[in-house]
Amino acid sequence: MKGHRMDWTIAALLAVAIVATVGAAGVPSWIRYLGQLSTSTALASVGVMILLRAGLLSFGQSLFYFVGGYAVALIARYGGVTDALALVMVAAIAAGLAAAIIGQLLAGYRGIFFSMLTLALSMVMFSVATKVRLFGGSDGLNIGLMSYLGYRPRGPDAQWASFVFCIWVWTALAIMTHAFLRSRFGALIPAVADNEIRIEYLGYSVRKVVWVAYGIAGMLAGAGGALAGLSARHVDPQFAYWTTAGDFIFVVLLSGQASVLSPALGAFFLEILRSYASALFPDQWQTAFGAMMLAIVLFLPAGLDRLIVLIWSAVRKIRALRPHTLERGRSS
Amino acid sequence: MTDLLQCIGVQRRFGDFLAAKGIDLTVRHGEIVGIIGANGAGKTTLFNIISGYLKPTDGRIMFRGMDVTGLPPRFLVRQGIARSFQVPQLFGRSTARENMMIALSLLAERRPSILRRFSERGLIDQAERVLSAYGIGEHADAVVANIPQGVRKLLDIAMATCADPALVLLDEPTSGVSSDEKNQFVSGLIERFRKASTAVIFIEHDMDIVREHASRVIALYEGRIIADGAADVIFADEDVIRFITGAAGGASPQVKDRYASA
C-alpha cells in the first residue's frame, strides 16, 4: 500500500550514525566530544526548526533543555537510576509534558508576543534554578557514570559509549521527527505560517497544530538537554539561560530548514566554530560568531543546507544533460 | 424539500455600526441563490456569520435543523458548509497540487489518516484528478503565489468544496476573472454544483451573471434584506433599482444624468 521509495533523509541519518559509530575509535576524543555536544544542540535546534516552519520563533527552548537536563540529574541523584536510555526517555517525556502545558497557554500567540513569552518563561526558570537548593543553586548538579542497557563502561570506554549512545539517540529521534514532518499533519506546520484561515476552513484547528508542534519541539529540546547533561556529566542553570536558546536559533539560521539533518550540520559547525574561535581569539570569539552570522545572512540567507540542495540539483541536472552533450561532442 | 439553512433575526454589531440588522433567510436544498448589494451592504459579513467566522450579536443560524449559532468554521465545514473567499485563501509557498492535497487530507479523508505520509501516491493522484476536473491541472506544479488570479480563484473553490458540501458560499467568484471569461467561469461552477444538487449562495456584482445563473436573488442594503425572490422580480423591484442596480453598474439613466449635470 505504501510507496517503497528510498527515503534519502533516513538513509543519510543512518549512514551518519553508522560511520560515526564505526569511526568513533579512530577519531581524536576532542572531535568526538564536539560531535557528542552537537547531537544535543541538534535535537533542540530541530525543535526550533519545526516551530520556525510554522512561523513561530521560540526564544525559550532552553527551558525544555533545562527540564531535560535536570530531569536526568535529579532522577539519577535521588532515584538512583543509572540507565542512560531510561533517563533520556523520562527527560524527553517530562519536557514534552511541560511543553504541552505551556503550549496550551502559548498556542494563541503569534509573532513577537510568542517569542517574548517563551523568552520570559525560560528566564523565570533560570532565576528559579539559581535559587533552589534542590537544583544545586547556581553551581548545578553533577551526574554520575551511566550504564547502557546493563553495560557499565569505565575509563576511556565510558566516553566512547556515551558518544555512541548520543549519536543513536539523535538518529532515532531525528528519524521519528522526519516521519512526523513528512506526514499529513507535518504538512500543516508550514501551512500555519502561510494561511491560518484556510486551515480553519478546512476543518482543522490551527491551535492544535501549534500546540502539537510546540510539544514536540519541547520534547526534542528535553532529549537534547538530557544528552547534554549526560555528556558533560553536569547540569547548571545556564541550560535555561536565553543564550542557550539563542544558540539553537543561531544553529537553524546557520543551517537552514531543509531537513532534520540541517540542524545537525549547523550544530556541528557551531561547536567547531566555538572551539576554534575561543582558542584563536579568547576575548573576541563572539565577534567571530557575529561575523559568521553576518556572512550567512548576506550571502546564504536560506542557510548552509541551501548549498547542499544546490549541489544536489546541479548533479542531477548534469546527469540528465550528459548523454545529450556526449552526442553533440561526437557529431562535431 | 426541507430547509437547509435558516437565518433567524441575525444581527451583527461592530461598535456602533450594525453590519447585519435582523436578517431572516431560508435556503432549501439545491437552491442557487445570488446575493447582490453595494459595497458595505453586509454581504461578506453575512457569509462570515453563516460560515461561523463571526458570531452573530443576536439571532440564530440553523443548518439541517440543527442550531449551529456560534460554532467555528472548522465544525461547520465538517457539517457541510463550504466557503470560498473573495481574495483566495491559499498556502502561498506551496504548489497548487500540495494545496489540494492538504485540502483533501483534511476534508475528504477520514481523521486518523492525518498521520499517514503526505506525499502518498493515492493523495497525489486524487489531488490531480480534482485539479484536472476544474481545468487547472497544468498549474499543479506551480507555486500558488505565482499563478494567475483566475486559477487561484478556482483552486480556492476546489479546495473549499472537495468534500461534497451541502451548501457552498461563493464570495465574489468572478472578482479578478477577466470580463469575457466571467460567464463561462460561473457556468462551469454552477453546473458542477447543480449536478451534485449542492445549494449555492454566491455574492456577485455583475448583474447579468446573477440574472443568468441564480434561481433566486437576495438584495442586501445597509445590513438588511430589501428584496428576496425570483431574479426577474427582484431586478424590477423599485428599491433594488434605486439602491443597488441603479447605482452599481453606472449604466442606469439616472446615474448618467447625475454625472452629466455635475
Interface residues (C-beta under 8 A of the other chain):
Chain A: K2 G3 R182 S183 R184 F185 G186 A187 L188 P190 A191 A193 D194 N195 I197 R198 I199 E200 Y201 L202 G203 Y204 S205
Chain B: S51 Y53 P72 P73 R74 F75 V77 R78 R83 F85 Q89 L90 F91 G92 R93 S94 E98 M101 I102 A103 S105 L106 L107 E109 S113 I114 L115 R116 R117 F118 S119 E120 R121 L123 M159 A160
